[in-house]
């Protein structure tokens, strides 16, 4: 039980929204290294950002990467990814995907979903479902706009809700005047989802709460550098996602 108070008391204080976070993703994971369940749960969320950085680097959108879970070499595609992402059998069992990047995202979402099941994390389970649903809804909207087969742009469909669940957010995104404005719509939508779903959830040995801090400056810088092209499949703009995840413990028994 004392370790719960240690993790709470030893974290730096968060500043106001928009200020530089006192601890980065890699430092936070290092802080949790002795608590395997916390480390894996938080790492699964940072892994999404690492994958987005990897895509941006391989697309030539950024020159540097700063991963939290991946090594620099993995983020640059210079060394193999972890087996839970690189293995083909689990992905193929869910249905073959025609694009390598989508196969990777399919594997990632199933990995995070499995972690949620193993550690009884209702928050992570709900977050995966939301992210898959939103990603597939955006892919469907883009495909219809371009006259393409929407089924070619879907991942982890067994984890997705109906696209109608995020229809309002996708409509607002579609109506955005610029790619940057569209990304900001999605950022606000994700923030709103967190505000609605930030109830405590339990894992063996403690309670965790997740919060997301927007990094709109990175988004704006990346959008300015990229011009009008924000990616065909709804990838995050630039080398960082529009959020930094901060974890803390509280209201302990």
Secondary structure as UniProt FT lines:
FT   HELIX           2..9
FT   TURN            17..18
FT   HELIX           25..31
FT   TURN            32..34
FT   HELIX           36..58
FT   TURN            59..60
FT   HELIX           72..75
FT   TURN            76..77
FT   HELIX           83..86
FT   HELIX           89..94
FT   HELIX           100..118
FT   TURN            119..120
FT   HELIX           122..146
FT   HELIX           150..153
FT   HELIX           157..159
FT   HELIX           163..166
FT   HELIX           167..174
FT   HELIX           179..196
FT   STRAND          201..203
FT   TURN            204..205
FT   STRAND          206..214
FT   HELIX           216..226
FT   TURN            227..228
FT   TURN            232..233
FT   STRAND          243..248
//
